[in-house]
Amino acid sequence: MALVDHDSWDIEYEGCERLRHQLLVQLNQRQQLGPKDSQYVQLSASIRSGLEQLGQDMKHLKVVLDNAITWETSPEEELQQRRIDYDRLTSQLRGIREKFANSTHSAVRNAVANTSSGSVWQDQDLRPGQSSYRDAPMDTEALKQRKMEMLAQQDQGLEALSVTLSRQRELATQLGNEVEDQNNILDNLANAMDRVESGVQRETQSIGQVNRRDSTWGYWLVIIALFVAILVVVFV
C-alpha cells in the first residue's frame, strides 16, 4: 500500500500561484481606471486583502517546506526544486507589493495635481458669496457609494476567509485519510506478526515431537540387542 504524501506541498503551492495570478490580473485592471472610479476602490481593497492572504499562505508554505526538509519526506532533488520555487514566489510577491504601492502613489499624486489645478480655475469663476465645490457637504449618493464600497470590502474579506477555511478543511480531510491508512497498515502488520508467531509455535512443537521420537529409537535398539544376546546365550 502506497503511503500518502506527508507535506501537502502541491496543494499549498498551487493555491499561492492561483492567488498570485489573480492579484496580477486585478492590478492590470486597476491601472486602467481612475482613482475616483468605484471599481478602482473595490479593486484596491481586493488587492490589499489578497496580498495579506498571500503573505499568510507563504508563511504556511515555508512551514511545509521546513517540515519536508526536517523529516526528509521527499527526495533531495525535489526539495531543492521546492526551495527554488519558494524563493521565486517570494520574489514575485515582493514585486506585486511594490507595483501596487507605486501605482497607488502615482494615482494619488495625479489626483491631487488634477484637483489642485481644477480648483484654481473653478474658484476664479465663482461669484462673490459663492462657495467652492470643496465646501459642499457630501450628498446622499456619495454616502451610498461609500457604503457600497465598504460592503464590497467586507465581501472580499469574507470570500478570502471562506477560501482559507475550505483549504484548511481539505487539508484536514487529507490528514484524516492519511491517519486511517496508517492505522490500516499497522493492523495488517499486527495480523501478519500474529500469523508468523503462530507458525513459529507450530514448527517448534513439531521439532520437539521429532526430537522425542528420535530419542526413543536408541532405547529400542538397545532392548532388541539385549534380547538377541539372551537368546543366543540360552540356546547356544
C-alpha positions as CSV (number, residue, x, y, z in Angstrom):
1,M,0.0,0.0,0.0
2,A,1.4,3.4,-1.0
3,L,1.8,6.0,1.7
4,V,0.1,9.3,1.5
5,D,2.2,12.4,0.9
6,H,3.0,13.9,4.3
7,D,3.7,17.6,3.5
8,S,0.8,18.8,1.2
9,W,3.2,21.0,-0.7
10,D,1.4,20.7,-4.0
11,I,-1.9,21.9,-2.7
12,E,-0.4,24.9,-0.8
13,Y,1.9,25.9,-3.7
14,E,-0.9,25.7,-6.3
15,G,-3.1,27.9,-4.1
16,C,-0.4,30.5,-3.8
17,E,0.1,30.5,-7.6
18,R,-3.6,31.0,-8.3
19,L,-3.8,33.9,-5.8
20,R,-0.7,35.5,-7.3
21,H,-2.1,35.3,-10.8
22,Q,-5.4,36.7,-9.6
23,L,-3.6,39.7,-8.0
24,L,-1.7,40.4,-11.2
25,V,-4.9,40.4,-13.2
26,Q,-6.5,42.8,-10.7
27,L,-3.5,45.1,-10.8
28,N,-3.7,45.3,-14.5
29,Q,-7.4,46.1,-14.4
30,R,-6.8,48.7,-11.7
31,Q,-4.3,50.6,-13.8
32,Q,-6.9,51.1,-16.5
33,L,-9.1,53.0,-14.1
34,G,-9.0,56.3,-12.3
35,P,-8.8,56.8,-8.5
36,K,-12.4,58.3,-8.5
37,D,-13.9,55.2,-10.1
38,S,-15.8,53.0,-7.7
39,Q,-14.4,49.9,-9.3
40,Y,-10.9,51.3,-8.6
41,V,-11.6,51.4,-4.9
42,Q,-13.1,47.9,-4.9
43,L,-10.0,46.5,-6.7
44,S,-7.7,48.3,-4.3
45,A,-9.5,46.7,-1.3
46,S,-9.4,43.3,-3.0
47,I,-5.7,43.6,-3.8
48,R,-4.9,44.6,-0.2
49,S,-6.8,41.6,1.1
50,G,-5.3,39.3,-1.4
51,L,-1.7,40.5,-0.5
52,E,-2.4,39.8,3.1
53,Q,-3.8,36.4,2.3
54,L,-0.9,35.5,0.1
55,G,1.5,36.6,2.8
56,Q,-0.2,34.2,5.3
57,D,-0.2,31.4,2.7
58,M,3.5,31.9,2.0
59,K,4.3,31.6,5.7
60,H,2.4,28.3,5.9
61,L,4.2,27.2,2.7
62,K,7.5,27.9,4.4
63,V,6.4,25.7,7.3
64,V,5.5,22.9,5.0
65,L,8.9,23.2,3.2
66,D,10.8,23.2,6.5
67,N,8.9,20.1,7.7
68,A,9.7,18.3,4.4
69,I,13.4,19.2,4.8
70,T,13.4,18.1,8.5
71,W,11.6,14.8,8.1
72,E,13.1,14.1,4.6
73,T,9.7,13.1,3.2
74,S,10.8,13.8,-0.4
75,P,14.0,13.2,-2.5
76,E,16.7,15.8,-2.3
77,E,16.2,16.8,-5.9
78,E,12.6,17.6,-5.2
79,L,13.4,19.5,-2.1
80,Q,15.9,21.6,-4.0
81,Q,13.3,22.4,-6.6
82,R,10.8,23.4,-3.9
83,R,13.4,25.8,-2.4
84,I,13.8,27.4,-5.9
85,D,10.0,27.7,-6.3
86,Y,9.5,29.2,-2.9
87,D,12.3,31.8,-3.5
88,R,10.8,32.7,-6.9
89,L,7.3,33.0,-5.4
90,T,8.7,35.2,-2.6
91,S,10.3,37.5,-5.1
92,Q,7.1,37.7,-7.2
93,L,5.1,38.6,-4.1
94,R,7.6,41.4,-3.3
95,G,7.3,42.7,-6.8
96,I,3.5,42.7,-6.6
97,R,3.6,44.7,-3.4
98,E,6.0,47.2,-4.9
99,K,3.9,47.6,-8.0
100,F,0.7,48.1,-6.0
101,A,2.4,50.7,-3.8
102,N,3.9,52.6,-6.7
103,S,0.7,52.6,-8.7
104,T,-1.2,53.8,-5.6
105,H,1.2,56.7,-5.0
106,S,1.2,57.7,-8.7
107,A,-2.6,57.7,-8.7
108,V,-2.8,59.8,-5.6
109,R,-0.3,62.4,-6.9
110,N,-2.1,62.6,-10.2
111,A,-5.5,63.1,-8.4
112,V,-4.0,65.8,-6.2
113,A,-2.5,67.6,-9.1
114,N,-5.7,67.5,-11.1
115,T,-7.8,68.6,-8.2
116,S,-5.5,71.5,-7.4
117,S,-5.4,72.8,-11.0
118,G,-9.1,72.3,-11.5
119,S,-10.0,74.0,-8.2
120,V,-8.0,77.1,-9.1
121,W,-9.9,77.7,-12.3
122,Q,-13.3,76.9,-10.7
123,D,-12.7,79.3,-7.8
124,Q,-11.9,82.1,-10.2
125,D,-15.2,81.6,-11.9
126,L,-17.2,81.8,-8.7
127,R,-19.3,84.8,-8.0
128,P,-18.8,86.8,-4.7
129,G,-20.7,85.0,-1.9
130,Q,-20.5,81.6,-3.6
131,S,-18.5,78.7,-2.0
132,S,-16.4,76.3,-4.0
133,Y,-17.4,72.6,-4.5
134,R,-14.9,71.6,-1.9
135,D,-17.1,73.2,0.8
136,A,-20.3,71.5,-0.4
137,P,-21.5,68.7,2.0
138,M,-21.3,65.1,0.9
139,D,-24.6,64.3,-0.7
140,T,-26.7,61.1,-0.3
141,E,-25.3,59.5,-3.4
142,A,-21.8,59.8,-2.2
143,L,-22.7,58.3,1.1
144,K,-24.4,55.4,-0.6
145,Q,-21.4,54.9,-2.8
146,R,-19.1,54.9,0.2
147,K,-21.3,52.4,2.0
148,M,-21.3,50.1,-1.1
149,E,-17.5,50.3,-1.2
150,M,-17.3,49.3,2.5
151,L,-19.7,46.4,1.9
152,A,-17.7,45.3,-1.1
153,Q,-14.5,45.3,1.0
154,Q,-16.2,43.2,3.7
155,D,-17.4,40.8,1.0
156,Q,-13.9,40.4,-0.3
157,G,-12.6,39.7,3.2
158,L,-15.3,37.1,3.8
159,E,-14.5,35.5,0.5
160,A,-10.8,35.3,1.3
161,L,-11.7,33.8,4.7
162,S,-14.0,31.2,3.0
163,V,-11.2,30.2,0.7
164,T,-8.8,29.8,3.6
165,L,-11.4,27.7,5.6
166,S,-12.0,25.5,2.5
167,R,-8.3,24.9,2.1
168,Q,-7.9,24.0,5.8
169,R,-10.9,21.6,5.6
170,E,-9.3,19.9,2.6
171,L,-6.0,19.6,4.4
172,A,-7.8,18.2,7.5
173,T,-9.6,15.6,5.3
174,Q,-6.4,14.6,3.7
175,L,-4.7,14.2,7.1
176,G,-7.7,12.1,8.4
177,N,-7.4,9.8,5.3
178,E,-3.6,9.5,6.0
179,V,-4.2,8.6,9.6
180,E,-6.8,6.0,8.6
181,D,-4.4,4.5,6.0
182,Q,-1.6,4.3,8.6
183,N,-3.9,2.6,11.1
184,N,-4.8,0.0,8.4
185,I,-1.2,-0.6,7.7
186,L,-0.5,-1.1,11.5
187,D,-3.5,-3.5,11.7
188,N,-2.2,-5.6,8.8
189,L,1.2,-5.6,10.2
190,A,-0.1,-6.8,13.6
191,N,-2.1,-9.6,11.9
192,A,0.9,-10.7,10.0
193,M,3.0,-10.8,13.1
194,D,0.3,-12.9,14.9
195,R,0.3,-15.4,11.9
196,V,4.1,-15.6,12.0
197,E,4.1,-16.2,15.7
198,S,1.5,-19.0,15.4
199,G,3.6,-20.6,12.7
200,V,6.7,-20.5,14.7
201,Q,5.0,-22.1,17.7
202,R,3.6,-24.9,15.4
203,E,7.1,-25.5,14.0
204,T,8.6,-25.6,17.4
205,Q,6.1,-28.2,18.6
206,S,6.8,-30.3,15.5
207,I,10.5,-30.2,16.1
208,G,10.0,-31.2,19.8
209,Q,8.0,-34.2,18.7
210,V,10.6,-35.3,16.2
211,N,13.3,-35.0,18.8
212,R,11.4,-37.1,21.3
213,R,10.7,-39.8,18.7
214,D,14.4,-39.8,17.7
215,S,15.5,-40.3,21.3
216,T,13.3,-43.4,21.8
217,W,14.8,-45.2,18.8
218,G,18.0,-45.7,20.7
219,Y,16.4,-47.4,23.6
220,W,14.5,-49.7,21.3
221,L,17.7,-50.7,19.6
222,V,19.4,-51.5,22.9
223,I,16.4,-53.5,24.1
224,I,16.4,-55.6,20.8
225,A,20.2,-56.1,21.0
226,L,19.9,-57.4,24.6
227,F,17.0,-59.7,23.7
228,V,19.0,-61.2,20.8
229,A,22.0,-61.7,23.1
230,I,19.9,-63.5,25.7
231,L,18.5,-65.9,23.0
232,V,22.0,-66.6,21.8
233,V,23.2,-67.4,25.3
234,V,20.2,-69.6,26.1
235,F,20.2,-71.7,23.0
236,V,23.9,-71.9,22.4
